[in-house]
Amino acid sequence: MLFDFVNIHDIHGIGWLYLCLAPIFTPIVLIVFSASEFPHYGAADYGTTIAKMWLSYAIPFFLVYLLGRKKVRVWPDGLTPLMPAVIVELLTLYNRPPPAPPWQSVLEGKPAPQFTLADLNGTNHSIADERGHVILLDFWGIECPPCLVELKTSIAVLAGDETLSRKGLRVWTINDWDNAPAIKGFLKDNGYHFTVLVDDKNQIADMYEQGGLPTTYLIGRDGNVKEAFAGFNESVGKEMRQQIIDAMK
């Protein structure tokens, strides 16, 4: 951590001098740095980083202290060097803002915005024509890593489930980031066969609020938005499948 500090602050010419005088300068620098960064403890784990800096100084100090004395009192000899790290971490926990509430689309519980879009083969798909069916509508892009995970582990699997298809599930995806040739190449390379609607003018993306990519909407048989999912991970995938099953009852 000390070497990182020297590199970060780009100390030219006096780097080795700083290291030689580290036992004197390091606690001073850490105290000043900890105090100056206090307003940022609640953001981006600043406080945890500073606590680790204190530990990187305190632990070697503590070991040298043990080697230099035959009898060491646990307090204050042993714990004093570690106290700054504990104090900084406690301040971090105290100053950390509460987690932001999960994203929720304003469309949930409301009629799904109507649209008609052509797929890569030129066939039109319309929300109005699918009344009575359950639609999974997914917004994605080729350069979006979580989108790629979702396409492989969820979208492609659901689109290929003939049982769900017979019960009325329609899996549509909308790509408003990539051009048609790029999308076709991507589908071919990965062996995907789900429906891709091309929203090259971003009209549908503007109609459907997005919480980032991927964003997936579940539209019920009554044409209302049942659920909206922002991002993707294993738990989202499980919840999405359960919501689909519930919507098809």
C-alpha positions as CSV (number, residue, x, y, z in Angstrom):
1,M,0.0,0.0,0.0
2,L,2.9,2.3,0.8
3,F,4.4,1.7,-2.7
4,D,1.0,2.4,-4.2
5,F,0.8,5.7,-2.4
6,V,4.2,6.7,-3.7
7,N,3.2,5.8,-7.3
8,I,-0.2,7.4,-7.1
9,H,1.3,10.7,-6.0
10,D,4.1,10.4,-8.5
11,I,6.9,11.4,-6.2
12,H,9.9,11.9,-8.5
13,G,13.4,11.8,-7.1
14,I,12.5,11.5,-3.4
15,G,10.6,8.2,-3.6
16,W,13.4,6.2,-1.9
17,L,13.9,8.9,0.7
18,Y,10.2,8.8,1.4
19,L,10.5,5.0,1.9
20,C,13.5,5.3,4.2
21,L,11.6,7.8,6.3
22,A,8.4,5.9,6.1
23,P,8.2,5.1,9.9
24,I,8.1,8.8,10.5
25,F,6.1,10.1,7.5
26,T,3.6,7.2,7.0
27,P,1.5,7.8,10.2
28,I,1.4,11.6,9.5
29,V,0.4,11.0,5.9
30,L,-2.3,8.5,6.9
31,I,-3.7,10.8,9.5
32,V,-3.9,13.7,7.0
33,F,-5.3,11.5,4.2
34,S,-7.9,9.9,6.5
35,A,-9.0,13.4,7.7
36,S,-9.2,14.9,4.2
37,E,-11.1,12.0,2.8
38,F,-13.6,11.8,5.6
39,P,-16.5,13.3,3.5
40,H,-16.1,10.4,1.0
41,Y,-16.1,7.5,3.5
42,G,-19.6,6.5,2.5
43,A,-18.8,6.4,-1.3
44,A,-17.0,3.8,-3.3
45,D,-15.6,2.1,-0.1
46,Y,-13.2,4.9,0.5
47,G,-13.2,4.2,4.2
48,T,-12.5,0.5,3.7
49,T,-9.5,1.4,1.5
50,I,-8.2,3.8,4.1
51,A,-8.7,1.2,6.8
52,K,-6.6,-1.3,4.8
53,M,-3.9,1.4,4.5
54,W,-3.8,1.7,8.3
55,L,-3.6,-2.1,8.6
56,S,-0.8,-2.3,6.1
57,Y,1.2,0.1,8.3
58,A,0.0,-1.2,11.7
59,I,0.6,-4.9,11.2
60,P,4.3,-4.6,10.4
61,F,4.7,-2.0,13.1
62,F,3.0,-4.5,15.6
63,L,5.3,-7.3,14.5
64,V,8.4,-5.2,14.9
65,Y,7.1,-4.1,18.3
66,L,6.7,-7.7,19.4
67,L,10.2,-8.6,18.2
68,G,11.7,-5.7,20.1
69,R,10.2,-6.4,23.5
70,K,10.1,-9.5,25.6
71,K,6.9,-8.6,27.4
72,V,4.1,-6.9,25.5
73,R,0.9,-5.8,27.1
74,V,-2.2,-6.5,25.0
75,W,-3.4,-3.1,25.9
76,P,-2.1,-0.6,25.0
77,D,1.1,-2.1,23.4
78,G,-0.7,-4.6,21.2
79,L,-3.9,-2.9,20.2
80,T,-2.9,0.7,19.9
81,P,-1.3,0.4,16.4
82,L,-4.5,-1.3,15.2
83,M,-7.0,1.2,16.6
84,P,-6.8,3.7,13.7
85,A,-8.0,1.0,11.2
86,V,-10.9,0.0,13.5
87,I,-11.9,3.7,14.0
88,V,-11.8,4.4,10.3
89,E,-13.9,1.3,9.4
90,L,-16.5,2.3,12.0
91,L,-16.6,5.8,10.6
92,T,-17.1,4.2,7.2
93,L,-20.1,2.1,8.3
94,Y,-21.5,5.1,10.1
95,N,-21.3,7.4,7.1
96,R,-22.3,4.9,4.4
97,P,-25.6,6.0,2.8
98,P,-28.5,3.5,2.8
99,P,-28.7,1.3,-0.3
100,A,-30.8,2.7,-3.2
101,P,-34.2,1.0,-3.6
102,P,-34.3,-1.5,-6.5
103,W,-35.4,0.0,-9.9
104,Q,-39.1,-0.4,-10.6
105,S,-40.7,0.6,-13.9
106,V,-43.6,3.1,-13.9
107,L,-45.2,0.8,-16.4
108,E,-45.8,-2.1,-14.0
109,G,-49.5,-2.7,-13.6
110,K,-50.4,-0.5,-16.6
111,P,-51.2,-1.4,-20.2
112,A,-48.1,-2.2,-22.3
113,P,-47.3,0.5,-24.8
114,Q,-48.5,-0.7,-28.2
115,F,-46.2,-1.1,-31.2
116,T,-45.6,-3.0,-34.4
117,L,-42.0,-3.9,-35.3
118,A,-40.5,-6.1,-38.0
119,D,-38.0,-8.9,-37.1
120,L,-34.8,-9.6,-39.0
121,N,-36.8,-11.5,-41.7
122,G,-39.2,-8.6,-42.3
123,T,-42.1,-10.2,-40.5
124,N,-44.2,-7.8,-38.4
125,H,-44.9,-8.4,-34.7
126,S,-47.6,-6.5,-32.9
127,I,-48.5,-6.3,-29.2
128,A,-52.2,-5.9,-30.1
129,D,-52.2,-9.2,-32.1
130,E,-50.9,-11.1,-29.1
131,R,-53.7,-10.4,-26.7
132,G,-54.3,-13.6,-24.7
133,H,-50.7,-14.6,-24.9
134,V,-47.8,-13.8,-22.4
135,I,-45.0,-11.8,-23.9
136,L,-41.5,-11.6,-22.6
137,L,-40.0,-8.4,-24.1
138,D,-36.2,-8.1,-23.7
139,F,-34.0,-5.0,-24.6
140,W,-30.4,-6.0,-25.2
141,G,-27.2,-5.2,-27.0
142,I,-24.2,-7.2,-28.3
143,E,-21.7,-5.3,-26.3
144,C,-23.6,-5.7,-23.0
145,P,-22.0,-8.5,-20.9
146,P,-25.0,-9.1,-18.7
147,C,-27.2,-9.2,-21.8
148,L,-25.0,-12.0,-23.2
149,V,-25.5,-14.0,-20.0
150,E,-29.2,-13.4,-20.0
151,L,-29.5,-14.4,-23.7
152,K,-27.6,-17.7,-23.1
153,T,-29.1,-18.8,-19.8
154,S,-32.6,-17.4,-20.0
155,I,-33.9,-15.9,-23.2
156,A,-32.7,-18.7,-25.6
157,V,-33.9,-21.4,-23.2
158,L,-37.3,-19.8,-22.7
159,A,-37.7,-19.2,-26.5
160,G,-36.8,-22.8,-27.2
161,D,-39.3,-24.2,-24.6
162,E,-42.0,-25.8,-26.7
163,T,-44.2,-26.5,-23.7
164,L,-44.3,-22.8,-22.7
165,S,-44.8,-21.8,-26.4
166,R,-47.9,-24.0,-26.7
167,K,-49.2,-22.5,-23.5
168,G,-48.9,-19.0,-25.1
169,L,-45.5,-17.6,-24.2
170,R,-44.0,-15.3,-26.8
171,V,-40.3,-14.3,-26.4
172,W,-39.4,-11.1,-28.2
173,T,-36.1,-9.2,-28.0
174,I,-35.4,-5.7,-29.2
175,N,-32.0,-4.5,-30.2
176,D,-31.7,-0.8,-30.7
177,W,-27.9,-0.7,-30.5
178,D,-26.6,-2.9,-33.3
179,N,-27.3,-3.0,-37.0
180,A,-29.1,-5.9,-38.7
181,P,-26.0,-7.6,-40.2
182,A,-24.2,-7.5,-36.8
183,I,-27.2,-9.0,-35.1
184,K,-27.6,-11.7,-37.7
185,G,-23.9,-12.6,-37.4
186,F,-24.2,-12.7,-33.6
187,L,-27.2,-15.0,-33.7
188,K,-25.6,-17.4,-36.2
189,D,-22.3,-17.6,-34.3
190,N,-24.2,-18.5,-31.1
191,G,-26.8,-20.7,-32.6
192,Y,-29.7,-18.5,-31.3
193,H,-33.2,-18.7,-32.9
194,F,-35.2,-16.3,-30.8
195,T,-37.1,-13.4,-32.3
196,V,-35.2,-10.2,-32.7
197,L,-37.1,-7.0,-33.5
198,V,-35.0,-4.1,-34.9
199,D,-35.8,-0.7,-33.3
200,D,-33.4,1.3,-35.4
201,K,-35.1,4.6,-34.6
202,N,-35.2,3.9,-30.9
203,Q,-39.0,4.5,-30.8
204,I,-39.9,1.5,-28.8
205,A,-37.0,2.1,-26.4
206,D,-38.4,5.5,-25.7
207,M,-41.9,4.0,-25.0
208,Y,-40.6,1.4,-22.6
209,E,-38.6,2.8,-19.7
210,Q,-35.2,1.1,-19.3
211,G,-33.2,0.5,-16.1
212,G,-30.1,-0.1,-18.2
213,L,-29.3,-3.1,-20.3
214,P,-30.7,-5.7,-20.2
215,T,-34.2,-4.6,-19.3
216,T,-37.0,-7.2,-19.6
217,Y,-40.7,-6.7,-19.5
218,L,-43.3,-9.4,-18.8
219,I,-46.6,-8.6,-20.4
220,G,-49.6,-10.7,-19.2
221,R,-52.5,-12.1,-21.2
222,D,-54.6,-9.0,-20.4
223,G,-52.0,-6.8,-22.1
224,N,-50.8,-5.2,-18.8
225,V,-47.1,-5.1,-17.7
226,K,-46.8,-7.7,-14.9
227,E,-43.2,-7.2,-14.0
228,A,-40.1,-5.4,-15.2
229,F,-36.5,-6.6,-14.6
230,A,-33.4,-4.4,-14.8
231,G,-30.1,-6.2,-15.2
232,F,-29.6,-9.9,-14.9
233,N,-28.1,-12.5,-12.6
234,E,-29.0,-15.9,-11.4
235,S,-31.6,-14.7,-8.9
236,V,-33.3,-12.5,-11.6
237,G,-33.4,-15.5,-13.9
238,K,-35.1,-17.6,-11.4
239,E,-37.6,-14.9,-10.5
240,M,-38.3,-14.2,-14.2
241,R,-39.1,-17.8,-14.9
242,Q,-41.4,-18.0,-11.8
243,Q,-43.2,-14.9,-12.9
244,I,-43.7,-16.3,-16.3
245,I,-45.2,-19.5,-14.9
246,D,-47.5,-17.5,-12.7
247,A,-48.6,-15.2,-15.6
248,M,-49.6,-18.3,-17.6
249,K,-51.9,-19.8,-15.1
